C-alpha cells in the first residue's frame, strides 16, 4: 500500500524519500543516480524503494466496511 516508514532490515527512515524518488524517476532520471542523491547507500534500503508498488489508488476504489 504505502511505503514503509523505516527499512525492514536496518531501520533507516526511508518513507519521506518516496515522493522525491517517484518525481525524479518519472522525469526520466536514472534510478541509481536518484538513490545516490537521496542518500540511499545500503542495498536493503534500495531494495525497499525499488520493490515498492504503489497500490493506494487501487485500494481506494473499493468500498470500506
C-alpha beads as a LAMMPS data file, in Angstrom:
LAMMPS data file: protein, C-alpha beads

65 atoms
64 bonds

1 atom types
1 bond types

-500.0 500.0 xlo xhi
-500.0 500.0 ylo yhi
-500.0 500.0 zlo zhi

Masses

1 110.0

Atoms # bond

1 1 1 0.000 0.000 0.000
2 1 1 2.179 2.804 1.295
3 1 1 5.952 2.796 1.514
4 1 1 7.144 1.657 4.957
5 1 1 8.439 4.443 7.171
6 1 1 11.622 2.544 8.005
7 1 1 13.713 -0.059 6.221
8 1 1 12.820 -3.523 7.499
9 1 1 16.473 -4.616 7.688
10 1 1 18.463 -1.698 9.040
11 1 1 15.801 0.648 10.420
12 1 1 16.828 3.730 8.446
13 1 1 13.920 6.131 7.781
14 1 1 13.043 5.944 4.070
15 1 1 9.332 6.804 3.908
16 1 1 9.918 10.507 3.353
17 1 1 12.085 9.822 0.280
18 1 1 9.417 8.024 -1.773
19 1 1 7.772 11.134 -3.278
20 1 1 11.117 12.641 -4.286
21 1 1 12.229 9.355 -5.839
22 1 1 8.956 8.965 -7.706
23 1 1 9.045 12.521 -9.099
24 1 1 12.646 12.303 -10.272
25 1 1 12.299 8.904 -11.939
26 1 1 9.095 9.962 -13.719
27 1 1 11.059 12.866 -15.203
28 1 1 13.426 10.311 -16.727
29 1 1 16.361 10.378 -14.326
30 1 1 18.375 7.216 -13.755
31 1 1 17.112 5.400 -10.619
32 1 1 20.683 4.671 -9.469
33 1 1 21.652 8.340 -9.572
34 1 1 18.420 9.358 -7.868
35 1 1 19.025 6.937 -4.993
36 1 1 22.612 8.150 -4.656
37 1 1 21.428 11.767 -4.474
38 1 1 18.807 10.869 -1.841
39 1 1 21.443 9.183 0.339
40 1 1 20.273 5.586 -0.074
41 1 1 23.563 3.713 0.053
42 1 1 22.613 0.387 1.641
43 1 1 21.291 -2.340 -0.609
44 1 1 18.461 -3.138 1.803
45 1 1 17.104 0.417 1.615
46 1 1 17.453 0.450 -2.163
47 1 1 15.547 -2.821 -2.373
48 1 1 12.724 -1.362 -0.268
49 1 1 12.374 1.573 -2.671
50 1 1 12.756 -0.471 -5.869
51 1 1 10.448 -3.254 -4.732
52 1 1 7.646 -0.956 -3.634
53 1 1 4.466 -0.990 -5.725
54 1 1 2.172 1.948 -5.079
55 1 1 -1.265 0.368 -4.616
56 1 1 -3.011 3.123 -2.661
57 1 1 -5.001 4.276 -5.728
58 1 1 -6.107 0.725 -6.483
59 1 1 -7.266 0.025 -2.949
60 1 1 -9.025 3.391 -2.654
61 1 1 -11.573 2.308 -5.290
62 1 1 -13.024 -0.386 -3.060
63 1 1 -15.757 0.142 -0.517
64 1 1 -14.798 0.343 3.144
65 1 1 -16.796 -1.691 5.640

Bonds

1 1 1 2
2 1 2 3
3 1 3 4
4 1 4 5
5 1 5 6
6 1 6 7
7 1 7 8
8 1 8 9
9 1 9 10
10 1 10 11
11 1 11 12
12 1 12 13
13 1 13 14
14 1 14 15
15 1 15 16
16 1 16 17
17 1 17 18
18 1 18 19
19 1 19 20
20 1 20 21
21 1 21 22
22 1 22 23
23 1 23 24
24 1 24 25
25 1 25 26
26 1 26 27
27 1 27 28
28 1 28 29
29 1 29 30
30 1 30 31
31 1 31 32
32 1 32 33
33 1 33 34
34 1 34 35
35 1 35 36
36 1 36 37
37 1 37 38
38 1 38 39
39 1 39 40
40 1 40 41
41 1 41 42
42 1 42 43
43 1 43 44
44 1 44 45
45 1 45 46
46 1 46 47
47 1 47 48
48 1 48 49
49 1 49 50
50 1 50 51
51 1 51 52
52 1 52 53
53 1 53 54
54 1 54 55
55 1 55 56
56 1 56 57
57 1 57 58
58 1 58 59
59 1 59 60
60 1 60 61
61 1 61 62
62 1 62 63
63 1 63 64
64 1 64 65
